[in-house]
Amino acid sequence: MAVETIGGNAAAAGAGRGYRLTSIDMVRGLVMVIMALDHVRDYVMVAPGLDPMADPNIGGGLFFTRWITHFCAPVFVFLAGTSAGLMATRRTPGALAAFLLSRGLWLIAIELAIVSTAWTFAPFGIAQVNGLTIVPLQVIWAIGASMVVLAGAQVLGPRVCLVVGIAILAGHNLLDPVWPVTAGAFDTAPPLWVALHAQMSATAGPFFFVFVYPVPVWAGVMLVGYGTAGVFQAPAARRDAWLLAGGAAATAAFVALRALDVYGDPNHWQTQSGGLRTIIDFLNTTKYPPSLMFLLMTLGPAAMFCAIGDRLPAAARAPLVVFGRAPLAFYVAHLYLAHAMAALLGLLQGFAPRQFLTLFVFFPEGYGVGLGGAYLAWALAVVALYPLCRWVAAVKDRRRDWWLSYL
């Protein structure tokens, strides 16, 4: 999450910390706004589904609307590691471990109790899978669990974390040919350990847990973020040069390795009947778990943008920084808002409100708007959330209460 949510609001409170931390907040704010597009689309667009990219006939507009949101989770997790790395200059390894452990467990609790409710409205509505209440485990779960891993790993030092993280990202696709293949996120047949590398579900009491984000690879992303945090402590010119060079190298590696198509993604591509369809197939990499190709495709351009982001007009940077300094508030609020917008839209379209007290994939047939309507709803949601984020960021800016680090 944000620098200030990892290390206290003093870490990113204002201009006194310089360009690099404000730039991190700006990049984070940008991907948060993009993330909201994906989730609002899930809840208001016609023909909902777990992943529109699974449709071979997907149009260019819907594909790129979904594809651009692929940048969000990798940037979130990477910058969470970067934030912890910046904090390591101000805390002992023991103090940092204690904070990361408590912060990680706190985020997992939020995912289980608050975020999952936003996705499903289950306490107020109806269970959907075999009479059980759905509990999706997504990006907040992945960040929290990865922080627990980092709490122990950071005592080894940033270089070891970097090497281990790179090894995980580069090598985990070796498991693709031998790891059990599941039927999808709602499959309960495989043993629980399969959730380390693939989507699956498990039941426990009255709950139906859906492991959307397999954790180990995301922990690798966080370790790489932690190991490269020193880049953001370098003088501006050197820092930007490193970010540009590293981002360009990662992007070039993606293009070259994806073109060869011999390793790095279980979803192979081939030349299609048209140029656009071929580009779509080329860019359609695997997110669950994030393949090597997926991470090179997203983190490479993100690093380059971080190097040049300060060249954006101030009018564009300022609101993004506000969003980036209140990430958890934005994340939780935008999910509740998107789901509430869906319930209102359904009511206006003649459906019963009860039909929307569930996960979006179970919304009634015939509900929803087109892609243009989804973009309009997204814009309205972002504007509506700005005052809340500005207030939260201001509170963090003027106060130093320890508990603000957990919000």
C-alpha positions in Angstrom: 0.0 0.0 0.0 1.1 3.6 0.3 4.4 4.7 1.8 2.5 6.3 4.7 0.3 3.3 5.3 3.4 1.1 5.6 5.7 3.4 7.5 3.6 6.1 9.0 2.3 9.3 7.5 5.5 11.1 8.1 7.1 9.1 5.3 5.1 10.8 2.6 3.5 13.8 4.3 4.6 16.4 2.0 7.2 18.2 -0.1 9.8 17.9 2.6 10.3 14.3 1.7 11.2 15.2 -1.9 10.2 14.0 -5.3 10.6 10.3 -4.9 8.0 9.6 -2.3 5.4 12.0 -3.8 6.1 10.3 -7.1 5.4 6.9 -5.6 2.1 8.2 -4.2 1.3 9.6 -7.7 1.9 6.3 -9.4 -0.1 4.4 -6.8 -2.9 6.9 -7.1 -3.0 6.4 -10.9 -3.2 2.6 -10.7 -5.9 2.9 -8.0 -8.0 5.0 -10.3 -7.5 2.5 -13.1 -8.3 -0.3 -10.7 -11.6 1.3 -9.9 -12.5 1.1 -13.7 -12.1 -2.7 -13.6 -14.3 -3.1 -10.5 -17.0 -0.7 -11.5 -17.1 -2.4 -14.9 -17.5 -5.8 -13.1 -20.6 -4.4 -11.2 -22.4 -2.3 -13.8 -21.6 -3.8 -17.2 -23.9 -6.3 -19.0 -22.9 -10.0 -19.2 -20.7 -10.1 -16.1 -18.0 -12.8 -15.8 -15.0 -13.7 -13.8 -12.7 -12.6 -16.6 -13.8 -11.2 -20.0 -10.4 -12.1 -21.4 -11.5 -15.7 -21.3 -13.8 -14.9 -24.2 -11.9 -15.5 -27.5 -14.2 -13.1 -29.3 -13.6 -10.2 -26.9 -13.6 -6.8 -28.7 -10.7 -4.4 -28.6 -12.4 -1.9 -26.4 -13.3 -4.4 -23.6 -10.0 -6.1 -23.9 -7.9 -3.0 -23.4 -10.3 -1.8 -20.6 -9.5 -5.0 -18.8 -5.8 -5.2 -19.9 -4.9 -1.7 -18.6 -6.1 -2.8 -15.1 -3.5 -5.5 -15.1 -1.0 -2.9 -14.0 -2.7 -2.4 -10.6 -2.0 -5.4 -8.5 1.7 -5.7 -9.5 2.3 -2.0 -8.7 0.4 -2.2 -5.4 2.4 -5.2 -4.2 5.8 -4.0 -5.5 5.4 -0.5 -3.9 4.3 -2.2 -0.6 7.7 -3.8 -0.7 9.4 -0.5 -1.7 7.7 1.2 1.2 9.0 -1.4 3.7 12.4 -1.0 2.2 12.3 2.8 2.8 11.1 2.2 6.3 14.1 -0.1 6.9 16.4 2.9 7.0 14.5 4.2 10.1 13.7 1.0 12.0 15.6 -1.9 13.4 15.0 -5.3 11.7 13.1 -6.4 14.8 10.9 -3.4 14.9 10.3 -3.6 11.1 9.4 -7.3 11.4 6.9 -6.6 14.2 5.2 -3.9 12.2 5.1 -5.9 9.0 3.7 -8.9 10.8 1.0 -6.9 12.6 0.2 -4.9 9.4 -0.1 -8.1 7.3 -2.4 -9.8 9.8 -4.5 -6.7 10.0 -4.9 -6.6 6.2 -5.9 -10.2 6.1 -8.5 -9.5 8.8 -9.8 -6.6 6.7 -10.0 -8.8 3.7 -12.0 -11.4 5.6 -14.4 -9.1 7.4 -14.8 -5.9 5.4 -13.6 -6.3 1.9 -15.3 -9.6 1.3 -18.5 -8.1 2.5 -18.1 -5.3 0.0 -17.8 -7.8 -2.9 -20.8 -9.9 -1.9 -23.0 -7.9 0.6 -23.5 -11.5 2.0 -24.4 -10.5 5.6 -27.3 -8.6 4.1 -28.2 -10.9 1.3 -28.1 -14.5 0.2 -25.4 -17.2 0.0 -24.6 -18.4 -3.5 -22.5 -21.6 -3.4 -24.0 -24.7 -1.9 -25.7 -22.5 0.8 -22.4 -21.1 1.9 -21.3 -17.4 2.2 -18.7 -16.5 -0.4 -15.4 -15.0 1.0 -13.2 -13.9 -1.9 -9.4 -13.7 -1.1 -8.0 -11.1 -3.4 -5.3 -8.4 -3.5 -5.6 -7.2 0.1 -5.2 -10.9 1.2 -2.2 -11.2 -1.1 -0.6 -8.0 0.2 -1.2 -9.0 3.9 0.1 -12.5 3.4 3.1 -11.2 1.5 3.9 -8.8 4.4 3.9 -11.7 6.8 6.5 -13.4 4.5 8.5 -10.2 4.3 8.5 -9.7 8.0 10.7 -12.8 8.3 12.7 -12.4 5.1 13.8 -8.8 5.6 16.2 -9.8 8.4 18.3 -11.4 5.6 18.8 -8.0 4.0 17.7 -6.3 0.8 20.1 -8.1 -1.5 19.0 -11.6 -0.4 15.4 -10.5 -0.6 16.0 -9.3 -4.2 17.7 -12.5 -5.3 15.0 -14.7 -3.7 12.3 -12.5 -5.2 13.8 -12.6 -8.7 14.2 -16.4 -8.4 10.5 -16.8 -7.5 9.3 -14.6 -10.4 11.6 -16.1 -12.9 11.3 -19.7 -11.9 7.7 -20.4 -10.7 6.5 -21.0 -14.3 8.6 -24.2 -14.2 5.7 -25.6 -12.1 3.2 -25.1 -14.9 3.6 -28.5 -16.6 3.3 -30.4 -13.3 1.1 -28.4 -11.0 -2.5 -29.8 -10.8 -4.9 -28.1 -13.2 -8.1 -26.9 -11.6 -11.5 -26.2 -13.1 -11.4 -22.6 -11.9 -11.8 -20.3 -9.0 -14.9 -22.1 -7.7 -13.4 -25.6 -7.9 -13.2 -27.3 -4.5 -11.8 -30.7 -5.6 -8.0 -30.1 -5.3 -6.2 -30.2 -2.0 -5.7 -26.9 -0.2 -2.0 -26.6 -1.1 -3.0 -26.2 -4.8 -4.0 -22.6 -3.8 -0.3 -21.8 -3.7 -0.1 -21.8 -7.5 -3.6 -21.8 -8.8 -7.1 -20.5 -8.2 -9.4 -22.8 -6.2 -11.9 -22.8 -3.4 -12.3 -24.4 0.0 -15.1 -24.7 2.5 -14.9 -24.1 6.2 -18.1 -24.1 8.3 -20.6 -21.7 6.7 -18.0 -20.1 4.5 -16.9 -20.7 0.9 -13.3 -19.3 0.5 -12.3 -18.4 -3.0 -8.5 -18.2 -3.4 -8.3 -15.7 -6.2 -4.7 -14.6 -5.7 -2.2 -17.4 -5.1 0.2 -15.9 -2.6 3.8 -17.1 -3.2 4.4 -15.2 -6.5 3.0 -12.0 -5.0 5.3 -12.4 -2.1 8.1 -12.6 -4.7 7.0 -9.3 -6.1 7.1 -7.7 -2.7 10.5 -9.1 -2.0 11.8 -7.5 -5.3 10.2 -4.2 -4.3 11.9 -4.4 -0.9 15.2 -5.3 -2.5 15.1 -2.4 -4.9 14.0 0.3 -2.5 17.4 1.8 -2.5 16.8 3.0 -6.1 14.4 5.6 -4.7 17.0 6.9 -2.2 19.4 7.8 -5.0 19.8 11.3 -6.3 17.1 12.2 -8.7 19.0 12.0 -12.0 20.5 8.6 -11.1 17.3 7.3 -9.8 15.3 8.2 -12.9 18.0 6.8 -15.1 17.9 3.5 -13.3 14.1 3.4 -13.4 14.1 4.1 -17.1 16.8 1.6 -17.9 15.3 -1.1 -15.7 11.8 -0.5 -17.0 12.9 -0.5 -20.6 14.9 -3.7 -20.1 11.9 -5.5 -18.5 9.6 -4.3 -21.3 12.1 -5.4 -24.0 12.5 -8.8 -22.2 8.7 -9.2 -22.3 8.5 -8.6 -26.0 11.4 -10.8 -26.8 10.5 -13.7 -24.5 6.8 -13.5 -25.4 7.6 -13.6 -29.1 9.7 -16.7 -28.6 6.8 -18.2 -26.5 8.9 -21.0 -25.1 8.7 -20.1 -21.3 7.2 -17.7 -18.9 3.4 -18.1 -19.5 1.1 -21.1 -19.7 -1.2 -19.2 -22.1 0.6 -19.4 -25.4 -0.2 -17.1 -28.3 -0.4 -17.5 -32.1 -1.0 -15.3 -35.1 -4.7 -14.6 -35.6 -6.8 -13.7 -38.6 -6.3 -10.0 -38.0 -3.6 -7.7 -36.6 -5.7 -6.5 -33.6 -6.7 -10.1 -32.7 -3.0 -11.1 -32.8 -2.0 -8.2 -30.5 -4.8 -9.2 -28.1 -3.5 -12.8 -28.1 0.1 -11.6 -27.6 -0.8 -9.4 -24.6 -3.2 -11.9 -23.0 -0.9 -13.1 -20.3 -1.7 -15.0 -17.2 -2.6 -13.2 -13.9 -3.6 -16.0 -11.6 -0.9 -16.6 -10.6 1.0 -13.7 -12.3 3.3 -15.3 -14.9 6.8 -14.0 -15.6 5.4 -12.5 -18.8 2.6 -10.8 -16.9 5.0 -9.2 -14.5 7.5 -8.0 -17.1 4.6 -6.6 -19.2 3.3 -4.6 -16.2 6.2 -3.7 -13.9 8.5 -2.6 -16.8 6.3 0.2 -18.1 5.3 1.1 -14.5 9.0 1.7 -13.7 9.4 4.0 -16.7 6.3 6.0 -15.8 7.6 6.4 -12.3 10.8 8.0 -13.7 8.9 10.5 -15.8 5.7 11.0 -13.8 6.8 14.3 -12.3 6.6 15.8 -15.8 2.8 15.5 -15.8 1.0 18.9 -15.3 0.5 19.7 -11.6 -3.3 19.7 -12.1 -3.1 16.0 -13.1 -0.5 15.0 -10.4 -2.2 16.6 -7.4 -5.4 14.5 -7.4 -3.4 11.3 -8.1 -1.2 12.0 -5.1 -4.3 12.5 -2.9 -5.6 9.1 -4.0 -2.2 7.5 -3.5 -2.0 8.8 0.1 -5.3 7.2 1.1 -5.1 3.8 -0.6 -6.9 1.6 1.9 -9.7 4.1 2.3 -10.1 4.3 -1.4 -10.0 0.6 -1.9 -12.6 -0.3 0.7 -14.9 2.7 -0.2 -14.8 2.1 -4.0 -15.9 -1.5 -3.6 -18.9 -0.6 -1.5 -19.7 2.3 -3.8 -19.5 0.1 -7.0 -21.8 -2.5 -5.4 -24.3 0.1 -4.3 -24.3 1.6 -7.8 -25.1 -1.8 -9.2 -28.0 -2.3 -6.8 -29.4 1.1 -7.7 -28.9 0.5 -11.4 -30.7 -2.9 -11.1 -33.6 -1.2 -9.3 -33.9 1.3 -12.1 -33.9 -1.5 -14.7 -36.7 -3.3 -12.9 -34.9 -6.0 -10.9 -35.4 -6.8 -7.3 -32.8 -5.3 -4.9 -32.3 -8.7 -3.3 -30.8 -10.0 -6.6 -27.8 -7.7 -6.1 -26.9 -8.8 -2.6 -24.3 -11.2 -4.0 -21.1 -11.4 -6.0 -21.4 -9.7 -9.4 -20.9 -13.0 -11.3 -24.4 -14.0 -10.0 -26.2 -10.9 -11.1 -29.4 -11.6 -13.0 -29.4 -12.1 -16.8 -30.3 -9.0 -18.8 -28.9 -6.6 -16.2 -26.3 -4.0 -16.9 -25.1 -1.3 -19.3 -22.6 -1.2 -22.2 -18.9 -0.3 -22.0 -19.7 3.4 -22.4 -22.0 3.3 -19.4 -19.4 1.5 -17.4 -16.9 4.3 -18.1 -19.4 6.9 -17.1 -20.1 5.1 -13.8 -16.4 4.8 -13.2 -15.9 8.6 -13.6 -18.7 9.3 -11.2 -17.3 6.9 -8.6 -13.8 8.5 -8.8 -15.2 12.0 -8.4 -17.4 10.9 -5.5 -14.4 9.3 -3.7 -12.1 12.3 -4.0 -13.4 14.2 -0.9 -13.0 11.2 1.3 -9.5 10.5 0.2 -8.5 14.2 0.5 -9.8 14.2 4.1 -8.0 11.0 5.0 -4.8 12.2 3.5 -5.1 15.5 5.4 -5.6 13.7 8.7 -2.5 11.6 8.1 -0.6 14.8 7.1 -1.3 16.7 10.3 -1.3 13.8 12.9 1.3 11.2 13.9 -0.9 8.7 15.8 0.5 5.2 15.5 -2.8 3.7 14.5 -2.9 5.8 11.4 -0.2 3.6 9.9 -2.9 0.8 9.8 -5.4 2.8 7.8 
